[in-house]
Amino acid sequence: MSTPREPQPGKLVLSVLAREDWWRSRWAAVHAELAGRFGPVDYRSGLLPFDHTQYYEAELGAPLLRRLIAFERLLPL
């Protein structure tokens, strides 16, 4: 049987999904806001085509691109 304990801090990883033109016009401001809240980014993927489903296109438009980002500082869970 296990013993309950406080979890260790964890790495914050975000997946951002947006229309292509949003990345050009808004990404710099959003990136700065996220870094201000969560600390320095230690991983940022390139823009990845998101063409696995059309589910989000009605709300977000098309073509959709995804970027993964992770932050240096570990956060409490």
Secondary structure, DSSP 8 states (H G I E B T S, - for coil): ---------EEEEEEEEEEHHHHHHHHHHHHHHHHHHH--EEEE---EE--S-STTHHHH-SSEEEEEEEEEEEE--
